[in-house]
């Protein structure tokens, strides 16, 4: 949304302060974003429908029969399929009392903007994580269901996942959303990307052929949360990508919330364009609002000021077979 004078869009905040607050929120949201950088992006302009449509052509099959002399082959028609998702709005206000404004030595607006940006960033990440971990292409560290899982990740299970991705023609990731406030992309070395919880770091680092980011050489890291690579998979871990507590089999030597059954951790593997989202980036992404206290019937003594944020977001899995969820346990330490 544009930043304009003379409207109530930003409450009592002026154009310069609104731009600063928006940049402040984006700056603090940026480090939290992991999944939001990986999907196809389609920013929604203002005053458009709330439904986002991703349209793609259905590929032709290979031609295995030679052309017969003098006979024109049957013409082909281009067919398309649509994947749609509906935007939803997220946001929260922050209340600042007149005492805080009058007495505090802290930069209240800056602090509120920082916290709002962090909250906006983690909100979008967790909404996106919830959508993606519900995908239908699932593998298990052991057994045939989540309730049996009680072993950690292995190289063979990783290779089973990547074999399936390759069989389904999932391309390796070669670009991610760039850092900053635009919608550009950055090139990366071709690889599948896996994301999971930080509790899995010990088991992943113990895999054969694991290469830590410190040994990447000229290869650039994708995220500050990236820990390394195994074969053609790069691992990015965050404490936000949580587990299914006590959802597995007998815990044995695995972590367990209750001490009986193993906690089950989803690891999400992605190929290029497996999913799409409207990322929390750009001048249109976060709308900052500041309302300075004024006497009114609800607040007759003008005691309450507000800093708020809101954003619109949606995400959708574009191809279930170009991403996969591997459910594993984590070794107790």
Backbone torsions as a table, in degrees:
resi	resn	phi	psi	omega
1	UNK	NA	141.7	-179.7
2	UNK	-72.0	151.7	176.5
3	UNK	-91.6	117.6	-172.1
4	UNK	-127.7	155.6	173.1
5	UNK	-81.7	157.4	166.5
6	UNK	72.2	18.1	177.2
7	UNK	-122.8	170.1	178.4
8	UNK	-96.4	8.9	-176.5
9	UNK	-57.2	-42.1	-178.4
10	UNK	-108.2	22.1	-179.1
11	UNK	62.3	-125.7	-178.2
12	UNK	-97.5	16.4	-177.1
13	UNK	-88.7	136.3	-179.3
14	UNK	-88.1	177.1	-172.4
15	UNK	-61.3	-46.9	-177.1
16	UNK	-64.4	-44.5	-179.9
17	UNK	-67.4	-36.7	178.0
18	UNK	-62.0	-44.2	178.6
19	UNK	-63.7	-41.1	178.7
20	UNK	-64.1	-45.7	-178.4
21	UNK	-62.6	-40.0	179.2
22	UNK	-63.9	-45.7	178.2
23	UNK	-62.6	-38.6	179.4
24	UNK	-63.0	-42.4	178.9
25	UNK	-65.2	-44.3	179.9
26	UNK	-63.2	-40.2	-178.7
27	UNK	-61.2	-37.1	-178.4
28	UNK	-87.2	-19.4	175.3
29	UNK	-77.8	-33.5	-171.3
30	UNK	-54.0	-47.0	-177.0
31	UNK	-63.4	-21.4	-176.2
32	UNK	-81.9	-22.3	-172.3
33	UNK	-76.0	123.2	175.2
34	UNK	-124.4	-64.5	-179.1
35	UNK	-62.8	-35.2	-176.7
36	UNK	-63.0	-17.3	-179.6
37	UNK	-89.8	-7.7	-166.6
38	UNK	-102.1	-22.3	-174.9
39	UNK	-90.2	173.2	170.1
40	UNK	-65.2	143.1	-177.8
41	UNK	-116.9	144.1	177.9
42	UNK	-146.5	84.9	179.9
43	UNK	-58.9	138.7	179.5
44	UNK	-96.3	119.2	177.5
45	UNK	-66.7	160.8	177.3
46	UNK	-65.5	149.2	175.2
47	UNK	63.5	31.8	173.6
48	UNK	-110.7	173.4	179.0
49	UNK	-62.0	155.8	-178.8
50	UNK	-81.6	-5.4	178.4
51	UNK	-96.2	128.6	178.3
52	UNK	-101.3	133.6	-178.5
53	UNK	-118.0	128.6	173.6
54	UNK	-109.6	119.7	-173.0
55	UNK	-115.7	134.5	-179.9
56	UNK	-141.9	150.7	177.5
57	UNK	-81.4	141.9	177.1
58	UNK	-81.0	123.4	-176.3
59	UNK	-61.9	149.5	174.1
60	UNK	-78.8	150.5	172.9
61	UNK	-73.0	159.0	176.9
62	UNK	-65.3	148.2	176.5
63	UNK	-93.3	110.6	-175.9
64	UNK	-106.3	-8.1	179.1
65	UNK	-104.4	133.3	179.2
66	UNK	-69.9	157.4	177.3
67	UNK	-73.5	135.5	177.2
68	UNK	-85.3	134.1	-178.5
69	UNK	-55.6	126.5	177.2
70	UNK	81.1	-1.8	-178.3
71	UNK	-114.0	121.4	179.2
72	UNK	-77.7	125.4	178.6
73	UNK	-61.1	154.4	178.5
74	UNK	-62.2	126.5	-179.3
75	UNK	-62.7	149.2	176.7
76	UNK	-101.9	151.9	176.2
77	UNK	-116.1	140.0	177.9
78	UNK	-76.4	129.9	177.9
79	UNK	-120.1	146.5	-179.0
80	UNK	-122.3	157.1	170.7
81	UNK	-132.9	144.9	-177.8
82	UNK	-110.7	141.8	170.9
83	UNK	-122.7	122.8	-175.4
84	UNK	-117.9	156.8	175.7
85	UNK	-150.1	152.0	-177.0
86	UNK	-106.5	128.8	178.3
87	UNK	-64.4	143.6	174.1
88	UNK	-128.5	150.4	-177.2
89	UNK	-100.6	138.8	178.5
90	UNK	-130.0	151.1	177.7
91	UNK	169.3	166.7	177.4
92	UNK	-154.7	146.4	171.6
93	UNK	-92.2	154.1	173.8
94	UNK	-117.6	122.7	-178.6
95	UNK	-91.8	132.7	178.4
96	UNK	-126.0	117.2	-177.2
97	UNK	-76.2	162.7	179.5
98	UNK	-64.0	-29.4	178.8
99	UNK	-64.4	-42.4	178.2
100	UNK	-61.9	-45.0	-179.2
101	UNK	-63.1	-42.2	-174.9
102	UNK	-78.8	-31.2	-170.7
103	UNK	-109.3	-25.5	-172.1
104	UNK	-71.8	140.6	174.2
105	UNK	-87.7	-7.8	-177.3
106	UNK	-82.2	152.3	175.3
107	UNK	-75.6	88.2	-168.5
108	UNK	-61.1	-46.3	-178.4
109	UNK	-62.2	-42.5	178.9
110	UNK	-63.5	-43.4	179.0
111	UNK	-63.9	-45.0	-179.9
112	UNK	-62.8	-41.4	178.7
113	UNK	-65.0	-39.6	177.8
114	UNK	-62.0	-49.0	-178.9
115	UNK	-65.2	-37.5	178.6
116	UNK	-64.6	-41.2	178.5
117	UNK	-63.7	-43.2	178.3
118	UNK	-63.5	-41.3	179.5
119	UNK	-66.2	-40.9	178.6
120	UNK	-63.1	-42.9	-179.5
121	UNK	-62.6	-47.8	-177.6
122	UNK	-71.7	-29.2	175.7
123	UNK	-60.7	-49.8	-178.5
124	UNK	-65.3	-40.7	179.1
125	UNK	-60.8	-42.9	-175.7
126	UNK	-74.6	-33.7	173.6
127	UNK	-63.2	-44.9	179.8
128	UNK	-65.3	-42.8	178.6
129	UNK	-60.3	-41.2	178.7
130	UNK	-62.0	-39.1	178.8
131	UNK	-68.2	-44.6	-173.7
132	UNK	-74.7	-35.4	-178.6
133	UNK	-74.2	-4.9	175.3
134	UNK	-91.5	7.7	178.1
135	UNK	-59.4	159.0	-172.5
136	UNK	-97.1	-8.2	-179.1
137	UNK	-90.8	96.6	-167.2
138	UNK	-121.9	140.7	173.9
139	UNK	-127.1	156.3	-179.2
140	UNK	-127.0	143.1	179.2
141	UNK	-59.4	-34.6	174.4
142	UNK	-155.1	157.7	179.3
143	UNK	73.9	-171.4	-175.7
144	UNK	-120.0	11.2	179.0
145	UNK	-156.5	164.9	179.6
146	UNK	-59.9	-36.4	-175.4
147	UNK	-67.1	-11.5	179.6
148	UNK	-98.6	-14.6	-170.5
149	UNK	-66.7	123.0	175.1
150	UNK	-156.0	30.0	175.5
151	UNK	-133.2	154.6	-178.3
152	UNK	-80.0	176.1	177.4
153	UNK	-64.1	146.6	174.3
154	UNK	-129.6	161.2	177.2
155	UNK	-61.1	-40.0	-179.7
156	UNK	-61.6	-38.9	178.5
157	UNK	-69.0	-39.1	175.2
158	UNK	-59.9	-44.1	-178.7
159	UNK	-68.2	-29.5	174.9
160	UNK	-64.7	-39.3	178.4
161	UNK	-66.1	-49.6	-177.2
162	UNK	-68.7	-31.1	175.0
163	UNK	-60.6	-44.4	179.9
164	UNK	-65.9	-40.5	178.3
165	UNK	-61.2	-43.7	-179.8
166	UNK	-66.5	-39.8	179.1
167	UNK	-63.1	-29.8	179.0
168	UNK	-93.9	13.9	173.5
169	UNK	64.9	30.9	174.5
170	UNK	-75.5	118.7	179.4
171	UNK	-75.1	148.2	175.1
172	UNK	-67.9	153.6	178.5
173	UNK	-68.7	129.8	177.0
174	UNK	-126.2	-2.1	178.6
175	UNK	-153.9	149.3	174.4
176	UNK	-135.7	166.6	178.0
177	UNK	-65.4	135.6	-178.5
178	UNK	-70.8	156.7	170.9
179	UNK	-71.5	161.0	-179.7
180	UNK	106.0	-163.9	-172.6
181	UNK	-106.7	9.4	179.1
182	UNK	-99.2	-169.8	179.8
183	UNK	-117.0	23.0	179.9
184	UNK	-77.5	171.4	179.4
185	UNK	-120.5	158.3	175.9
186	UNK	-118.3	140.3	178.4
187	UNK	-78.3	144.2	175.2
188	UNK	-133.5	161.5	176.0
189	UNK	-64.3	135.1	-174.9
190	UNK	-57.3	127.4	179.1
191	UNK	-169.7	157.8	166.1
192	UNK	-81.9	148.6	-178.8
193	UNK	-115.9	133.6	178.1
194	UNK	-119.7	137.3	178.2
195	UNK	-125.0	145.3	-179.5
196	UNK	-164.9	-172.0	-176.9
197	UNK	-82.9	152.3	-179.3
198	UNK	-65.4	-19.2	176.3
199	UNK	-62.4	-18.4	-176.8
200	UNK	-88.5	-3.0	-173.3
201	UNK	-60.0	-42.8	-179.0
202	UNK	-58.3	-46.7	-177.4
203	UNK	-69.0	-38.0	-179.4
204	UNK	-69.3	-42.0	178.7
205	UNK	-64.9	-23.1	179.8
206	UNK	-86.0	-2.5	179.9
207	UNK	-70.8	145.9	175.1
208	UNK	-61.0	142.9	178.4
209	UNK	73.0	10.9	178.2
210	UNK	-66.3	131.9	178.2
211	UNK	-119.4	113.4	-180.0
212	UNK	-70.1	158.9	-179.7
213	UNK	-60.3	-27.8	179.7
214	UNK	-65.7	-18.2	179.1
215	UNK	-105.8	15.3	-178.0
216	UNK	-67.7	-26.3	-176.4
217	UNK	70.2	-120.9	-177.3
218	UNK	-80.0	-11.4	179.2
219	UNK	-70.6	132.5	179.5
220	UNK	-88.8	144.7	175.7
221	UNK	-75.1	151.8	179.5
222	UNK	-84.1	-34.7	-173.4
223	UNK	-150.9	154.7	174.7
224	UNK	-64.2	-16.0	179.5
225	UNK	-90.9	-2.9	179.0
226	UNK	-71.0	134.2	-178.4
227	UNK	-108.2	-22.3	-179.0
228	UNK	158.5	-168.1	-174.6
229	UNK	-138.0	151.0	172.3
230	UNK	-130.5	120.7	-174.5
231	UNK	54.4	-120.8	-177.8
232	UNK	-107.3	31.0	177.9
233	UNK	-123.1	131.0	176.4
234	UNK	-107.2	132.6	-173.4
235	UNK	-105.1	131.1	176.1
236	UNK	-125.3	125.4	-174.6
237	UNK	-120.5	144.1	178.7
238	UNK	-141.9	143.8	176.7
239	UNK	-69.3	-9.0	-178.9
240	UNK	-83.0	-21.2	-175.3
241	UNK	-86.5	80.9	-166.3
242	UNK	-74.2	179.8	-173.6
243	UNK	-104.1	-179.9	169.3
244	UNK	-104.7	99.5	-173.5
245	UNK	-60.5	133.2	173.5
246	UNK	56.8	23.6	-174.0
247	UNK	-88.3	-8.9	-174.9
248	UNK	-97.1	-160.7	178.7
249	UNK	-81.6	-168.6	178.7
250	UNK	-53.1	132.6	-166.8
251	UNK	-65.8	-34.0	-176.4
252	UNK	54.1	-122.0	-179.4
253	UNK	-99.2	18.1	-178.5
254	UNK	-96.4	162.6	176.4
255	UNK	-67.2	147.5	-178.8
256	UNK	-151.3	132.2	178.7
257	UNK	-69.8	-41.7	-177.3
258	UNK	-93.4	-17.1	-175.7
259	UNK	91.9	3.9	-178.8
260	UNK	-114.8	-60.6	-179.4
261	UNK	-104.1	150.5	-179.2
262	UNK	-69.5	140.1	168.8
263	UNK	-71.7	141.7	-177.7
264	UNK	-110.8	128.7	-177.6
265	UNK	-111.0	127.6	174.7
266	UNK	-84.0	133.1	169.2
267	UNK	-111.5	122.5	-178.0
268	UNK	-98.9	124.8	178.1
269	UNK	-106.1	136.9	-175.9
270	UNK	-127.9	139.2	163.0
271	UNK	-101.5	175.0	-177.7
272	UNK	-64.7	135.8	174.5
273	UNK	61.0	31.0	176.8
274	UNK	-72.2	-29.4	179.5
275	UNK	-144.5	170.1	-178.7
276	UNK	-138.2	150.4	178.8
277	UNK	-153.5	163.5	167.4
278	UNK	-95.8	109.8	-171.9
279	UNK	-76.3	157.9	176.6
280	UNK	-82.8	71.2	-177.1
281	UNK	-149.3	158.7	172.7
282	UNK	92.4	167.0	-176.5
283	UNK	-66.8	-20.7	-178.3
284	UNK	-94.9	0.9	-167.8
285	UNK	-78.1	-53.6	-178.1
286	UNK	-112.3	130.9	173.5
287	UNK	-100.1	110.2	177.4
288	UNK	-87.1	144.2	178.8
289	UNK	-137.3	136.2	175.6
290	UNK	-127.8	124.8	177.4
291	UNK	-117.1	112.4	176.8
292	UNK	-79.5	143.3	-175.6
293	UNK	-62.0	134.9	175.0
294	UNK	-138.2	144.1	178.9
295	UNK	-62.3	131.0	174.4
296	UNK	-156.3	177.7	-175.4
297	UNK	-63.3	-30.8	179.5
298	UNK	-82.3	-25.4	-178.3
299	UNK	-139.4	69.2	-170.9
300	UNK	-62.9	-21.6	-179.3
301	UNK	-103.9	9.6	178.6
302	UNK	51.1	57.1	-175.4
303	UNK	-100.0	-10.8	-171.3
304	UNK	-124.5	123.2	172.1
305	UNK	-108.8	159.0	-178.0
306	UNK	-138.0	137.4	166.1
307	UNK	-116.9	127.5	-175.4
308	UNK	-133.3	162.7	172.4
309	UNK	-139.1	152.9	172.2
310	UNK	-151.4	152.7	179.2
311	UNK	-153.8	157.3	174.5
312	UNK	-107.4	141.5	-176.1
313	UNK	-156.2	147.9	168.2
314	UNK	-156.0	164.5	177.4
315	UNK	-151.2	156.2	-178.9
316	UNK	-153.0	141.2	173.2
317	UNK	-77.8	121.6	-177.9
318	UNK	-85.9	-34.3	179.6
319	UNK	-147.5	108.5	-177.6
320	UNK	-58.6	-30.7	-174.6
321	UNK	-86.4	-2.1	175.7
322	UNK	-99.0	5.4	172.7
323	UNK	-143.2	161.8	-178.1
324	UNK	-151.2	154.8	175.7
325	UNK	-116.4	121.1	174.9
326	UNK	-104.7	120.2	-178.6
327	UNK	-99.1	124.9	-173.9
328	UNK	-135.7	168.2	170.3
329	UNK	-101.7	168.4	178.9
330	UNK	-120.6	132.2	179.7
331	UNK	-62.4	130.0	177.3
332	UNK	-71.6	137.9	-178.7
333	UNK	-115.5	NA	NA
